[in-house]
Amino acid sequence: MRFLFFYIFLGAFLNAQTVTGKVLSQYDRSPVPYARIGIDTEENGTIADEQGNYTLDLSTVNKDLNVTVAVGGFDKFSVPINSFLQSSTHIILLKEKVKDITEVTITPKRFKDKHWGVDSKSKKILFATYPERKKEKEEQSRELAIKFSNKRKVKIQKIHLNVADFQTDVPVELRINVYNEKDNLPNESVLYKDVTAVLTKDSIIDGTFTLDVSDYDIYVNSDFFVSIQFMNFFKGHIFLSGALLKTVFKRKYYGSWEKSSVASPAINIDVKVEK
């Protein structure tokens, strides 16, 4: 009986540390789809579904760390795990960022068009995504970023991905982020809106997927990073073209960014650069 009681107690204790909840916008209580709910500095967590619903197992993590959610266009959510577990509800409300930049009028005299980034369309050097071959949600948590060196005021107009092969059973949800730089690594998102897109075979033209972000008012005036994350589970694969001896930064959930200079995915952008 004593052992039975112990196992019942242990099961109840572990159960209490697996929480379910929802990620919502504080502004209008709308779901924030495919948000990453993770642990500060750790490569574990979970991904919300398209309605913002999530289940997070906290039974084996260091309770001195924070539960973290960071989505472009929202202030970062971060609370101690112990406080989070004691909360009566696990609805995570994300506060929309307040835009603190003045609108800039783009005129031909003030800005010129530039194209930056990795333009490779290689079918031999590839960055592959296979969600069904990995651990649960491992691929969906992965974020890849490349750095753009810059010293002028820049407005990002379009973001391009060069796709060597796309074979999936469902459309793929893509999230894009733009970070400022600190210590040569991605730091804080500069976005004031969550930038997402749906990737399908038909949306890839001549081996390139293009997302027009000119209405998002993405301005930077120093070095910055553009990142991509494939958010939903799918069967099949995505092969992005890559280029050798280029640098990519990668992380899972909110683990540390890792730098690799072996090869980089073909992410390139159209920008307006102040003269």
C-alpha positions in Angstrom: 0.0 0.0 0.0 2.9 2.4 0.8 4.4 1.8 -2.6 1.1 2.2 -4.3 0.5 5.5 -2.5 4.0 6.7 -3.5 3.4 6.0 -7.2 0.0 7.7 -7.1 1.6 10.7 -5.5 4.5 10.8 -7.9 2.1 10.5 -10.9 0.0 13.3 -9.6 3.1 15.5 -8.9 4.5 15.0 -12.4 1.0 15.6 -13.9 0.8 18.9 -12.1 4.0 20.0 -13.9 2.6 19.3 -17.3 0.5 22.3 -18.2 -1.9 23.1 -21.0 -2.9 26.5 -22.1 -3.2 29.0 -24.9 -1.1 31.8 -26.4 -3.2 34.8 -27.2 -2.7 38.4 -28.3 -3.4 40.7 -25.3 -4.9 43.3 -27.6 -7.9 41.3 -29.0 -7.5 37.8 -27.4 -6.9 36.3 -30.9 -4.7 33.1 -31.0 -1.0 33.5 -31.8 -0.5 30.4 -34.0 2.6 28.2 -33.8 4.3 30.2 -31.0 7.4 28.6 -29.5 6.9 28.1 -25.7 10.4 27.3 -24.3 12.8 27.6 -21.4 15.4 30.4 -21.4 18.8 29.2 -22.7 17.4 25.6 -23.1 16.8 23.6 -26.3 13.5 22.3 -25.2 9.9 23.3 -25.1 6.8 23.0 -27.3 5.1 24.6 -30.2 1.5 25.9 -30.0 -0.9 24.7 -32.7 -2.7 27.0 -35.2 -5.2 28.0 -32.5 -2.5 28.8 -30.0 -3.1 25.7 -27.9 -0.1 24.1 -26.2 1.0 21.4 -23.7 4.3 22.0 -21.9 6.1 19.4 -19.8 8.1 21.1 -17.0 8.7 18.1 -14.8 12.4 17.7 -15.6 13.5 21.3 -16.2 15.4 23.6 -13.8 12.7 25.6 -11.9 15.1 28.5 -11.5 14.8 29.3 -15.2 12.0 31.2 -17.0 9.2 30.1 -19.4 9.7 32.2 -22.5 7.7 33.1 -25.6 9.1 35.4 -28.2 7.2 36.2 -31.4 7.9 39.0 -33.8 5.7 42.0 -33.2 5.1 41.2 -29.5 7.0 42.0 -26.4 8.9 39.0 -25.0 7.0 37.0 -22.4 9.2 35.6 -19.6 8.2 34.5 -16.1 9.9 32.2 -13.5 8.8 28.5 -13.9 7.8 28.2 -10.3 5.4 31.2 -10.6 4.1 29.9 -13.9 3.3 26.5 -12.3 1.4 28.2 -9.4 -0.7 30.2 -11.7 -4.4 29.3 -11.8 -4.5 29.7 -15.6 -1.8 29.1 -18.2 -3.1 31.5 -20.8 -0.1 33.4 -22.1 -1.0 36.9 -23.2 1.5 38.6 -25.6 1.5 42.3 -25.6 1.9 43.9 -29.0 4.9 46.2 -29.4 4.3 49.9 -29.6 5.8 51.4 -32.7 8.3 54.0 -31.7 9.7 55.1 -35.1 8.5 57.9 -37.1 7.2 57.0 -40.6 9.7 57.6 -43.3 8.7 58.6 -46.8 10.6 56.6 -49.4 11.5 58.8 -52.3 13.9 58.0 -55.2 16.2 60.8 -54.2 16.6 59.6 -50.7 16.8 55.8 -51.2 18.3 53.5 -53.7 17.4 49.8 -54.4 19.8 47.1 -53.4 19.8 43.3 -53.4 21.7 41.5 -50.5 22.2 38.0 -49.3 22.9 34.5 -50.5 21.7 33.9 -54.1 22.8 30.4 -54.7 20.4 28.0 -56.5 22.5 25.0 -55.9 20.9 21.6 -56.0 23.9 19.9 -54.4 24.5 22.1 -51.4 21.3 21.8 -49.5 19.6 22.7 -46.1 17.1 19.9 -45.6 14.0 19.9 -43.4 12.3 16.5 -42.6 9.9 16.9 -39.6 8.7 13.3 -39.6 12.3 12.0 -39.3 13.1 14.0 -36.2 11.9 14.0 -32.6 8.6 15.5 -32.0 8.6 19.2 -32.9 12.4 19.3 -33.2 12.4 20.7 -36.7 9.6 23.1 -36.0 11.6 24.6 -33.2 14.7 25.2 -35.4 15.5 28.8 -36.5 18.1 29.7 -39.1 19.4 33.2 -39.5 22.0 35.0 -41.7 23.7 38.3 -41.0 23.6 41.4 -43.1 26.3 44.0 -42.5 24.9 47.5 -42.7 25.7 51.1 -41.5 22.8 53.0 -43.1 19.1 53.4 -42.7 17.5 50.5 -44.6 13.9 49.4 -45.3 13.4 45.8 -46.1 11.1 45.4 -49.1 11.1 41.7 -50.0 12.6 38.5 -48.5 13.5 35.6 -50.8 14.2 31.9 -50.2 15.8 29.8 -52.9 14.1 26.4 -52.8 15.8 23.5 -54.6 13.0 21.0 -53.9 9.6 21.1 -52.2 7.7 17.9 -51.6 5.1 18.2 -48.7 1.7 16.8 -48.0 0.3 20.1 -46.7 1.1 23.8 -47.1 4.0 24.9 -44.8 3.6 27.8 -42.4 6.7 30.0 -42.4 7.7 32.6 -39.8 10.3 35.3 -40.6 12.0 37.4 -38.0 14.5 40.3 -38.1 16.9 40.8 -35.2 19.4 43.5 -34.3 22.9 42.4 -33.4 24.7 42.1 -30.1 28.2 40.4 -29.7 27.9 39.3 -33.4 24.8 37.2 -32.6 21.0 37.8 -33.2 19.7 39.7 -30.2 16.2 41.3 -30.1 13.5 41.3 -32.8 12.9 44.7 -34.5 9.5 43.7 -35.9 6.3 45.5 -35.0 4.2 42.8 -36.7 4.4 39.0 -36.8 5.6 38.1 -40.3 4.3 34.8 -41.5 3.5 33.2 -44.9 2.2 30.0 -46.4 4.7 28.1 -48.5 3.3 25.9 -51.3 4.7 24.4 -54.5 2.7 26.9 -56.5 4.2 29.8 -54.6 7.7 28.9 -55.6 8.5 30.6 -58.9 11.7 29.7 -60.8 13.1 28.1 -57.6 12.4 31.2 -55.4 9.8 31.9 -52.8 9.2 35.7 -52.3 7.5 37.4 -49.5 6.7 41.1 -49.9 7.1 42.8 -46.6 7.1 46.4 -47.8 3.9 47.2 -45.8 5.5 45.9 -42.6 7.7 49.0 -42.1 10.9 47.0 -41.3 13.6 49.6 -40.8 17.2 48.9 -39.6 20.2 51.2 -39.3 23.0 48.8 -38.2 24.0 45.1 -38.7 21.0 42.8 -38.6 19.8 39.2 -39.1 17.0 37.7 -41.0 15.7 34.3 -39.7 13.3 31.7 -40.9 11.3 29.0 -39.1 9.1 26.3 -40.6 6.3 26.1 -38.0 3.9 23.2 -38.7 4.4 19.5 -39.0 4.3 18.0 -42.5 5.3 14.8 -44.3 7.9 15.1 -47.0 10.8 17.5 -47.2 12.0 21.0 -48.1 15.4 21.5 -49.6 16.8 25.1 -49.5 19.7 25.8 -51.7 22.9 26.6 -49.9 26.3 28.2 -50.5 29.7 27.0 -49.2 31.9 29.1 -46.9 29.0 31.3 -45.9 27.9 31.8 -42.3 24.6 30.7 -40.7 23.3 31.1 -37.2 21.0 28.5 -35.7 19.1 27.6 -32.6 16.3 25.4 -31.2 13.6 26.9 -29.1 15.5 29.6 -27.0 18.8 27.8 -26.7 22.0 29.7 -27.5 22.6 30.7 -31.1 25.3 28.6 -32.8 27.5 30.0 -35.5 28.6 27.8 -38.4 30.7 29.0 -41.4 30.6 25.8 -43.4 27.6 26.8 -45.6 24.5 29.0 -45.4 21.0 28.7 -46.8 20.0 30.9 -49.7 18.2 33.8 -48.0 18.3 37.1 -49.8 16.5 40.4 -49.6 15.5 43.5 -51.6 16.1 46.7 -49.6 15.8 50.5 -49.9 19.1 52.0 -48.7 19.4 55.7 -47.7 21.9 57.5 -49.9 
